Amino acid sequence: MTNREKQLASFNKLLDVMDELREKCPWDKKQTFETLRHLTIEETYELADAILEDDKEEIKKELGDLLLHIVFYAKIGSETNSFDLGSISDTIVEKLIHRHPHIYGDVKVTDEEEVKKNWEKLKLKEGKTSVLEGVPKSLPALVKANRIQDKVAGVGFDWEEPHQVWEKVQEELGELNEEVKNGNVDKIEAEFGDVLFSMINYARFINVNPENALERTNKKFTKRFQFLESAAQKKNKKLSDMSLEEMDVFWDEAKKYFK
């Protein structure tokens, strides 16, 4: 049996298990698109965590959970003859072939950027009225900003050089500082949003994923703070009873420990 045949056999077994669970398990029988939605989002974040940790075994497990959800949605869709795994596969294959004319047609491209630009142009030809239609409304704001900027850049609406974006960041910081001095909370929030948006844009120009970068800092801060808590506990101290200067001593130790 070839590796492809083994994979297909494993996938067929998953389909059989899904059929059986949907028929016999009280919990699985009750599930709908709506009840699975929040669970799918949770599983996606768990996969994202595993990827950031570079834990290959955990990535495998989380991919399995996501694959189960896809199979589950397909099973529910098949029960009303709306769609099934076959039609889902056909749809994505057709889209991939259509959007890769440099592979399946006679279009010539020289790099990744040309591929991305062609991709956005093809989507507009498919009937979309805006390149931003494909950005999910429910995305977290930071991720959404990154996707918005990436998509408009795909049709040429972009800065030319990184230093131009950095100058924009400085400009936005200046405007934020002015509104902080003025004390208008609504305007402060608006300018703070502009600073974040420009920083996310700059991240793209220096090849940094802002979501990954922020989560990396979140994890770093969490480890250091938990070290601080543990160090204080060992000395029978409560953080709430300590001065900032005392906590800074443990914080510096944490920075050295996790360096």
C-alpha positions in Angstrom: 0.0 0.0 0.0 1.4 3.4 -1.0 1.5 6.3 1.4 -1.4 8.0 -0.5 -3.4 4.8 -0.2 -2.7 4.7 3.6 -3.8 8.3 4.0 -7.0 7.7 2.1 -7.7 4.6 4.2 -7.2 6.6 7.4 -9.5 9.3 6.0 -12.2 6.7 5.1 -12.0 5.4 8.6 -12.6 8.9 10.0 -15.7 9.2 7.7 -17.0 5.8 9.0 -16.5 6.9 12.6 -18.3 10.2 11.9 -21.2 8.4 10.4 -21.5 6.1 13.4 -21.2 8.9 15.9 -23.8 11.0 14.1 -26.2 8.0 14.2 -25.6 6.7 17.7 -24.1 9.4 20.0 -26.7 11.6 21.8 -24.3 14.6 21.8 -23.1 14.2 18.2 -26.7 13.8 17.0 -27.7 17.2 18.5 -24.9 19.3 16.9 -25.6 21.9 14.3 -23.5 24.4 12.3 -24.3 27.0 15.0 -23.4 24.8 18.0 -20.1 23.8 16.5 -19.1 27.3 15.4 -17.6 28.5 18.7 -15.9 25.1 19.2 -14.2 25.4 15.8 -12.9 28.9 16.7 -11.5 27.5 19.9 -9.8 24.6 18.1 -8.3 27.1 15.6 -6.8 29.1 18.4 -5.4 25.9 20.0 -3.7 25.1 16.7 -2.3 28.6 16.5 -0.9 28.2 20.0 0.8 24.9 19.1 2.3 26.5 16.0 3.7 29.3 18.0 5.2 26.8 20.4 6.6 24.8 17.5 5.2 21.7 19.1 4.9 19.3 16.2 3.0 16.6 18.2 0.5 19.1 19.4 0.1 20.6 15.9 -0.7 17.1 14.7 -3.4 16.7 17.4 -4.9 20.1 16.8 -5.0 19.5 13.0 -6.9 16.3 13.8 -9.4 18.2 15.8 -9.9 20.7 13.0 -10.2 18.0 10.4 -12.9 16.4 12.6 -14.8 19.7 12.5 -14.6 19.9 8.7 -15.9 16.3 8.4 -18.6 17.1 10.9 -19.8 20.2 9.0 -19.8 18.1 5.8 -21.8 15.4 7.4 -24.5 17.9 8.6 -24.6 19.5 5.2 -25.1 16.1 3.5 -28.1 15.4 5.6 -30.1 18.2 3.9 -28.4 17.6 0.5 -26.8 21.0 0.8 -23.2 19.8 0.3 -20.9 17.0 1.2 -17.1 16.3 1.3 -17.2 15.7 -2.5 -18.7 19.0 -3.4 -16.6 20.8 -0.9 -13.4 19.3 -2.5 -14.7 20.0 -6.0 -15.3 23.7 -5.1 -11.9 24.3 -3.6 -10.1 22.4 -6.4 -12.0 24.5 -9.0 -11.1 27.7 -7.2 -7.4 26.8 -6.8 -7.1 26.0 -10.5 -8.8 29.2 -11.5 -6.7 31.3 -9.2 -3.4 29.8 -10.3 -3.3 30.6 -14.0 0.5 30.7 -13.8 0.3 27.0 -13.0 -2.7 25.8 -15.0 -2.8 28.5 -17.7 -0.4 30.6 -19.7 0.0 33.5 -17.3 3.7 34.3 -16.4 4.8 35.5 -13.0 8.2 36.3 -11.6 7.6 36.3 -7.8 5.2 35.9 -4.9 4.0 39.5 -5.1 2.8 39.1 -8.7 0.9 35.9 -7.6 -0.8 37.9 -4.8 -1.8 40.7 -7.1 -3.2 38.3 -9.7 -5.1 36.6 -6.9 -6.9 39.8 -5.9 -7.7 40.8 -9.5 -9.2 37.3 -10.2 -11.4 37.6 -7.1 -12.8 40.9 -8.4 -13.5 39.2 -11.8 -15.4 36.6 -9.9 -18.0 39.2 -8.9 -16.6 40.7 -5.7 -17.1 44.5 -5.7 -14.3 45.1 -3.2 -11.0 43.5 -2.4 -12.0 43.8 1.3 -15.0 41.6 1.0 -13.0 38.5 1.9 -11.9 39.9 5.3 -14.2 38.2 7.9 -16.0 40.7 10.1 -15.5 38.6 13.2 -11.7 38.5 13.0 -9.9 40.0 16.0 -9.0 43.6 15.2 -5.3 43.2 15.0 -5.5 40.3 12.6 -8.2 42.1 10.6 -6.0 45.2 10.2 -3.2 43.0 8.9 -5.4 41.3 6.4 -6.9 44.6 5.3 -3.5 46.1 4.6 -2.3 42.9 2.9 -5.3 42.9 0.6 -5.2 46.5 -0.5 -1.4 46.2 -1.1 -2.3 43.3 -3.5 -3.9 45.8 -5.8 -1.2 48.4 -5.5 -2.5 50.6 -2.8 0.6 50.6 -0.7 3.7 52.5 0.5 6.9 52.1 -1.6 9.5 52.1 1.1 9.7 51.0 4.8 11.0 54.4 5.9 7.8 56.1 4.6 5.7 53.8 6.8 7.9 54.5 9.8 7.5 58.3 9.2 3.7 57.7 9.2 4.0 55.9 12.6 5.9 58.9 14.0 3.3 61.3 12.6 0.5 59.2 14.2 2.3 59.1 17.5 2.6 62.9 17.4 -1.1 63.3 16.8 -1.9 60.9 19.6 0.4 62.8 22.0 -1.5 66.0 21.1 -4.9 64.5 21.8 -3.6 63.1 25.1 -2.6 66.7 26.1 -6.1 67.9 25.0 -7.8 65.2 27.1 -10.5 64.3 24.6 -11.1 60.6 25.3 -12.9 59.9 22.0 -10.1 61.6 19.9 -7.4 59.8 22.0 -9.0 56.5 21.1 -9.2 57.4 17.5 -5.6 58.4 17.3 -4.5 55.4 19.3 -6.2 53.2 16.7 -4.3 55.1 14.0 -1.0 54.4 15.8 -1.8 50.7 16.0 -2.9 50.5 12.4 0.3 52.2 11.2 2.5 50.0 13.4 0.8 46.9 11.9 1.4 48.2 8.5 5.1 48.8 9.3 5.4 45.2 10.6 4.5 44.0 7.1 7.3 46.1 5.6 9.9 44.6 8.0 8.5 41.0 7.5 7.1 40.6 11.0 3.7 39.1 11.6 2.2 41.5 14.2 -0.1 38.8 15.7 2.8 36.4 16.3 5.0 39.2 17.6 2.4 40.4 20.1 1.6 36.8 21.3 5.3 36.2 21.7 5.5 39.2 24.0 2.4 38.0 25.8 4.0 34.7 26.5 7.3 36.3 27.6 5.5 38.6 30.0 3.4 35.8 31.4 6.5 33.6 32.1 8.3 36.5 33.8 5.3 37.5 35.9 4.7 33.9 37.0 8.4 33.7 37.9 7.9 36.9 40.0 4.9 35.4 41.7 6.8 32.2 42.5 9.8 34.1 43.8 7.6 36.2 46.1 5.8 33.1 47.4 9.1 31.4 48.3 9.8 34.4 50.5 6.3 34.2 52.0 5.4 37.6 50.4 2.2 38.7 48.7 2.7 40.9 45.6 -0.1 43.2 46.8 2.0 43.9 49.9 5.3 44.5 48.0 6.5 47.8 46.7 7.2 48.3 43.0 10.9 48.5 43.8 10.8 45.1 45.5 8.9 43.5 42.6 11.4 45.0 40.2 14.2 42.9 41.8 12.3 39.7 41.1 11.4 41.0 37.6 15.1 41.6 36.8 15.8 38.0 38.0 13.0 36.7 35.7 14.5 38.6 32.7 17.9 37.0 33.4 16.3 33.5 33.9 14.4 33.5 30.7 17.0 35.3 28.6 
